[in-house]
Amino acid sequence: MAKNTFTDIDYQAIGKRVREARTRKQMTQEDLAAAIGISTSYTSAIETGASKVALPTLIHIAKSLDTTVDTLLYDVTPATTYKYDRDAKILLEDCSDAEREYLLELLKVAKDGIRKL
């Protein structure tokens, strides 16, 4: 059976990313729990995936760890690249082949320029 990315949330993966962010910030579970007003045991349960983390709690965790909710959810949210692909397709729909080639070259130059920043 296929996994529904909107309802089947991998709480263990979220917990792993919370733990990684917490250790990068050199915080203990106790430090994080105190910072956001939850128990140390709940922090541990979040990090092991034993407990489902509520969105408000995840927002507080992200803020306390100087990261984003997106970073903590990364593998369990659908990739947003499809939006950019769709937008690009719409922009190119009425272009001639010559216009598409020109725009592709502009995109390559812009990409190279951005990466050099």
VENWO-V718852 format. One record per pair of residues at least 12 apart in sequence whose ideal C-beta (glycine too) atoms are under 6 Angstrom apart, sorted by sequence separation. I is the first residue (numbers start at 0). J is the second residue. D is the distance in whole Angstrom. If there is no record, write none. Layout:
I|J|D / I|J|D
//
This chain:
28|42|4 / 28|43|6 / 35|59|4 / 17|45|6 / 18|46|4 / 35|63|5 / 17|46|5 / 34|63|4 / 14|45|5 / 14|46|4 / 14|47|6 / 14|48|4 / 11|48|3 / 10|48|4 / 24|64|5 / 10|51|6 / 17|60|6 / 21|64|6 / 20|64|4 / 20|66|5 / 17|71|6 / 16|71|5 / 13|71|6 / 12|74|5 / 9|75|5 / 8|75|5 / 4|77|5
//
